Amino acid sequence: MKLSLAVALLGDLNLALKAALLPTVRDVIARPKLLLMPKILSQTFMAHVWTVFGAGTDEAARAVKENLITLHARGVVLDIGAAGHGHTVTYLQRRKVHKYVALEPNVLMHQRIRENANLAGYTEGNGSLIILPYGADNAPAIIQTLSSVDGPPFDTLVSVLTMCSIRDSQRVLTRLVAEVLKPGGQLLFYEHVLSPRADVAWWQRFWSPLWKVWFDGCRLDCPTHLWIDGMMTPDVHGTLKSMWSERKVWGKEGEPDENLFWHRVGQYIKNVE
């Protein structure tokens, strides 16, 4: 991998620092205890970063999201945390999706989610919008809050640039699919993942420990697409089989392979049996 490309994300970090460091320092001055809460401090920094760059990041992936979310999302949708500013809801078709549930552990993001959802026709008042202060890794709380006696509540799970920041994301996502996604339901994902190129993957692993400190746990080296593809579930005889009846995976059009942020896009359909 070219060295110039391998160190290019330092420019991204510099831009993020310019945008978010001063507001974060102001927050620390107002709440000195933030210095004793590194997780909350990282969330605070990330909230300021996303205020500046969230819309641009969303716009850069508009074509991908329209072909994935707008085209396929249906029924009751769970936006797997972190939902950020709720950009996912702007891609939903109201006639196809009648409830939007957003997971976002960073409560500083909630008002922006609410504003975007309301503009798209989803409100807490009529029950078409639910915002939960959990990450996807808090599966017990999610399941307890949303599960019903009628079975798993969701027709569609959406994961957009999320799995990179969740601890033990393979286990977490497997449990969510198993317990809250309906049989025949779908998982739609757009994630930056571990590159199949050894040279790119080396740099992704090199930078990840630094990157996750500044960006709320985000890692560059998660093979999320491989984890999803390999999800297994036991049948009635206890024999493990694939969790999926259908699967489609593709890349971001025009994206070079020599890229620290290498993306995969996918639509997976859960087995009915």
C-alpha positions in Angstrom: 0.0 0.0 0.0 1.3 3.5 -0.9 2.5 5.3 2.2 0.6 8.4 1.3 -2.6 6.4 1.4 -1.7 4.6 4.6 -1.2 7.8 6.5 -4.0 9.7 4.9 -6.4 9.2 7.8 -4.1 11.4 9.9 -5.6 14.2 7.8 -9.1 13.1 8.8 -8.0 13.0 12.4 -6.6 16.6 12.1 -9.9 17.8 10.6 -11.8 16.1 13.4 -9.6 17.7 16.0 -10.1 21.1 14.5 -13.8 20.7 14.5 -14.4 19.0 17.8 -11.5 19.6 20.2 -12.5 23.1 21.3 -16.2 22.3 21.9 -15.1 19.2 23.8 -12.7 21.2 26.0 -15.6 23.6 26.7 -17.7 20.6 27.8 -14.9 19.4 30.1 -14.6 22.9 31.6 -18.4 22.8 32.3 -18.2 19.2 33.6 -14.7 18.4 34.8 -15.9 14.9 35.8 -15.8 14.0 32.1 -12.1 13.5 32.5 -12.8 10.6 34.8 -15.3 9.1 32.3 -13.3 8.2 29.1 -16.2 6.5 27.4 -18.5 9.5 27.9 -15.7 11.9 26.9 -15.2 9.9 23.6 -18.9 10.1 22.9 -18.9 13.8 23.6 -16.0 14.3 21.1 -17.7 12.1 18.5 -21.0 14.0 18.9 -19.2 17.3 18.0 -17.4 15.5 15.1 -20.7 14.2 13.7 -22.3 17.6 13.9 -19.7 18.9 11.4 -19.2 15.8 9.3 -22.3 13.7 9.7 -24.2 15.2 6.8 -21.2 15.0 4.4 -20.6 11.4 5.3 -24.2 10.5 4.7 -24.2 12.3 1.3 -21.1 10.5 0.2 -23.0 7.2 0.6 -26.3 8.4 -0.7 -26.3 6.2 -3.8 -25.4 3.1 -1.7 -28.1 3.8 0.8 -30.8 4.5 -1.7 -30.1 1.1 -3.5 -30.0 -0.7 -0.1 -32.3 1.0 2.4 -34.8 2.8 0.2 -35.3 -0.1 -2.1 -35.5 -2.9 0.5 -36.4 -1.7 4.0 -39.9 -2.7 5.0 -42.2 -3.3 8.0 -40.8 -2.5 11.4 -37.2 -1.3 11.1 -34.4 -1.4 13.8 -31.6 1.0 13.1 -28.8 -0.8 15.0 -26.9 1.6 17.2 -25.3 3.9 16.8 -28.0 5.6 14.8 -26.0 8.8 14.8 -28.3 11.7 13.7 -30.8 9.3 12.3 -29.8 9.6 8.7 -31.2 6.2 8.0 -34.7 7.3 8.6 -34.4 9.8 5.7 -34.1 6.8 3.3 -37.2 5.0 4.5 -40.4 5.0 2.4 -43.2 5.7 4.8 -45.7 3.6 2.8 -43.4 0.5 3.3 -42.0 1.1 6.8 -44.5 1.8 9.5 -42.2 2.0 12.5 -38.6 3.1 13.0 -36.7 2.2 16.1 -33.3 3.8 16.6 -30.6 2.5 18.9 -28.2 5.3 20.0 -26.3 5.1 23.3 -25.0 8.6 22.8 -27.9 10.7 24.1 -26.3 13.8 22.7 -27.5 12.5 19.3 -31.1 11.9 20.2 -32.6 15.3 19.4 -31.2 15.2 15.8 -32.6 11.7 15.4 -36.0 13.0 16.5 -35.8 16.0 14.1 -34.9 13.8 11.1 -37.5 11.2 12.0 -40.3 13.8 12.4 -39.5 15.3 9.0 -39.8 11.8 7.5 -43.2 11.3 9.1 -42.2 9.2 12.2 -43.1 10.5 15.6 -43.1 9.2 19.2 -46.6 10.6 19.6 -48.2 8.1 17.2 -45.8 5.3 18.1 -44.1 5.1 14.7 -40.8 6.3 16.3 -38.9 4.8 19.2 -35.4 6.0 20.3 -33.6 3.8 22.8 -30.4 4.9 24.7 -28.7 1.5 24.1 -26.0 0.2 21.9 -26.5 -3.0 19.9 -24.2 -4.7 22.5 -26.9 -4.3 25.2 -29.0 -7.0 23.7 -30.8 -8.0 26.9 -32.2 -4.5 27.4 -33.2 -4.3 23.7 -34.9 -7.6 23.8 -36.7 -6.9 27.1 -37.9 -3.6 25.8 -39.0 -4.7 22.3 -39.8 -8.4 22.3 -43.4 -9.5 22.6 -45.3 -12.8 23.1 -46.0 -12.7 19.3 -42.4 -13.4 18.5 -39.5 -11.3 17.2 -40.7 -7.7 16.4 -38.5 -6.7 13.5 -38.9 -7.2 9.7 -35.7 -5.3 8.9 -32.4 -4.7 10.7 -30.2 -1.9 9.3 -26.6 -1.5 10.2 -24.8 1.5 8.8 -21.1 2.0 9.8 -22.0 0.5 13.2 -20.4 -2.8 13.8 -16.9 -1.3 13.8 -17.6 0.3 17.2 -19.3 -2.5 19.0 -17.3 -4.7 21.3 -17.7 -8.4 20.4 -19.8 -7.4 17.5 -19.9 -10.9 16.0 -21.7 -12.3 19.0 -23.9 -9.2 19.4 -25.1 -9.2 15.9 -25.7 -13.0 15.9 -27.9 -12.6 19.0 -29.9 -9.7 17.5 -30.6 -11.6 14.3 -31.5 -14.7 16.2 -33.8 -13.0 18.8 -35.3 -9.9 17.3 -35.4 -10.5 13.5 -38.4 -12.3 12.2 -38.0 -15.5 10.2 -37.9 -14.3 6.6 -36.8 -10.8 7.8 -33.8 -9.1 6.4 -30.5 -7.6 7.5 -29.3 -4.7 5.4 -25.7 -3.5 6.1 -23.2 -0.9 4.8 -20.0 -1.2 6.8 -16.3 -0.4 6.4 -14.5 -3.7 6.9 -11.2 -5.5 7.0 -9.6 -5.4 3.5 -8.8 -8.7 1.7 -5.5 -7.1 0.7 -2.8 -8.1 3.2 -1.0 -4.7 2.9 -4.1 -2.7 3.5 -5.2 -4.9 6.4 -1.8 -4.5 8.1 -2.3 -0.7 8.2 -5.9 -1.1 9.3 -4.7 -3.1 12.3 -1.9 -0.6 12.9 -4.2 2.4 13.1 -7.2 0.8 14.9 -6.0 1.2 18.5 -5.5 5.0 18.0 -8.6 5.5 15.9 -11.0 3.8 18.4 -9.8 6.2 21.2 -10.9 9.3 19.3 -13.9 8.0 17.5 -16.0 6.2 20.2 -14.6 2.7 19.7 -14.5 2.7 15.9 -12.1 0.1 14.5 -10.8 -0.2 10.9 -10.1 -4.0 11.0 -13.5 -5.7 11.6 -14.3 -8.4 9.0 -18.0 -7.8 9.6 -19.1 -9.0 6.2 -17.4 -12.4 6.9 -19.0 -12.7 10.3 -22.4 -12.0 8.9 -22.0 -14.5 6.1 -20.9 -17.2 8.5 -23.7 -16.9 11.0 -25.1 -20.3 12.0 -28.1 -21.5 13.9 -29.1 -25.0 15.2 -32.0 -26.8 13.5 -34.6 -29.0 15.3 -32.0 -31.8 15.5 -29.3 -29.5 17.0 -27.3 -29.5 13.8 -25.8 -26.1 12.9 -26.9 -24.6 9.6 -26.6 -21.2 7.9 -28.9 -18.6 9.4 -29.6 -17.3 5.9 -31.8 -18.4 3.0 -30.6 -15.7 0.7 -27.6 -13.4 0.6 -26.3 -10.6 -1.7 -23.0 -8.8 -1.1 -21.5 -6.0 -3.2 -19.1 -3.1 -2.9 -19.3 0.7 -3.1 -19.1 1.7 -6.7 -15.9 3.4 -7.7 -14.1 2.6 -4.5 -10.5 1.6 -4.9 -9.2 -1.6 -3.2 -6.2 0.4 -1.7 -8.4 2.0 0.9 -8.3 1.9 4.7 -12.1 2.4 4.7 -13.0 -0.5 2.4 -16.8 -1.0 2.3 -19.1 -4.0 1.8 -22.9 -3.7 1.3 -25.3 -6.6 1.8 -28.9 -7.9 2.0 -29.3 -11.1 3.9 -32.6 -12.9 4.3 -33.2 -15.0 7.5 -34.3 -18.6 7.2 -38.0 -19.2 7.8 -37.4 -22.5 9.5 
